Amino acid sequence: MTKTEKQIERDFFEFVSRSELAKAVTGKVYRKGMRPDDSCKEDIVVKFLSGLDEQVQSGIVVINVYVPNRVIRKTGKKVEDIERVGELEELILSFVENNDNNEYDLSRDGTPKSLEAEGIEQHFIYARIKFKRITS
């Protein structure tokens, strides 16, 4: 049976919510559009990006991990928390490479990278995850 966009997004939301990555952040895991605008925590947002309905259902899911900027004591300037971003990027790689999901085969679609989240004094890690849905 073929799954819809929302069903796949829900599956990944649940899968990420149970992961070591989710345990490592200070905030919560959300589906696309559900993260509060005023959140100042490390949050994970899961969203379906694309999919193909062929003999093996496949596609891409995006995980964004938000990381609040840190303050430089001397100047008060807020900058990317490079150390924390690096730790979370490693956890994302581990999530993809060491998953134990029986329904989805996961692989990376590029290297996770950090980007500035405009206007909220945070950065986010953008990771694309390719999936192939294994059906019996």
C-alpha positions in Angstrom: 0.0 0.0 0.0 1.3 3.4 -1.0 1.6 6.0 1.8 0.7 9.7 1.4 2.9 12.7 2.0 1.3 13.3 5.5 1.6 9.7 6.4 5.3 9.6 5.6 5.9 12.9 7.4 4.1 11.5 10.5 6.2 8.3 10.3 9.4 10.4 10.3 8.1 12.7 13.1 7.5 9.6 15.3 10.9 8.0 14.3 12.8 11.2 15.0 10.9 11.8 18.3 12.2 8.4 19.6 15.8 9.0 18.5 18.9 10.0 20.4 18.9 13.2 18.4 15.5 14.2 19.9 16.9 13.3 23.4 19.9 15.6 22.9 18.0 18.8 22.1 16.6 21.2 24.7 13.3 21.6 22.9 10.8 19.4 21.1 10.2 17.7 17.7 7.6 19.4 15.5 6.1 18.7 12.1 6.3 21.4 9.4 4.6 24.7 10.4 4.0 23.7 14.1 7.2 25.1 15.8 6.2 28.2 17.9 7.5 31.4 16.4 8.9 32.5 19.7 10.8 29.3 20.6 14.2 29.9 22.0 15.1 26.3 22.4 16.8 23.7 20.3 13.9 22.3 18.3 13.7 19.8 15.5 11.3 20.3 12.5 10.5 17.3 10.3 9.0 17.9 6.8 8.3 15.8 3.7 10.0 17.3 0.7 9.3 15.0 -2.2 8.4 11.4 -3.1 8.0 9.0 -6.0 5.4 6.3 -6.2 7.1 3.5 -8.0 7.6 -0.2 -7.3 9.6 1.0 -4.2 8.3 4.2 -2.8 11.1 6.7 -2.3 11.7 10.4 -1.6 13.3 13.0 0.6 12.5 14.2 4.1 14.1 17.3 5.6 15.1 17.7 9.2 15.9 21.2 10.5 17.5 21.5 13.9 17.3 25.0 15.4 20.1 26.2 17.6 20.0 29.5 19.5 22.9 31.8 18.9 25.4 32.3 21.7 26.5 35.6 23.1 30.2 36.7 22.9 30.8 38.1 26.4 33.2 40.9 25.5 31.0 42.4 22.8 27.5 41.1 23.5 27.2 40.1 19.9 25.2 37.0 19.1 26.8 34.4 16.8 26.3 30.9 15.7 27.1 28.3 18.4 29.5 26.4 16.2 30.4 23.8 18.8 26.8 22.9 19.5 25.9 22.9 15.8 28.8 20.5 15.2 27.6 18.1 17.9 24.1 18.1 16.5 25.3 17.6 12.9 27.1 14.4 14.1 23.9 13.2 15.8 22.0 13.7 12.6 24.6 11.6 10.7 24.3 8.9 13.4 20.5 9.0 13.1 20.6 8.3 9.4 23.4 5.8 9.4 22.5 3.8 12.5 18.7 3.7 12.3 16.8 0.5 13.1 13.6 1.3 11.3 12.1 -1.8 9.6 10.0 0.2 7.1 12.4 2.8 5.7 15.9 2.5 4.4 17.6 5.9 5.0 20.6 7.6 3.4 22.0 11.1 3.3 21.3 13.4 0.4 24.3 15.7 0.9 26.0 16.9 4.0 24.0 18.6 6.8 24.8 22.3 6.8 24.0 25.2 9.1 22.2 28.3 7.9 21.1 31.5 9.6 17.5 31.7 10.6 16.8 35.3 9.6 15.3 37.6 12.3 15.3 35.2 15.3 18.9 35.1 16.4 19.2 31.4 15.7 20.8 29.1 13.2 19.4 25.8 11.9 21.0 22.7 10.6 19.5 21.7 7.3 19.6 17.9 6.5 18.1 16.1 3.6 17.4 12.4 4.1 16.6 10.1 1.3 14.3 7.2 2.0 13.2 4.0 0.3 10.1 2.5 1.8 10.4 -1.2 2.3 7.1 -3.0 1.9 6.3 -6.7 2.1 
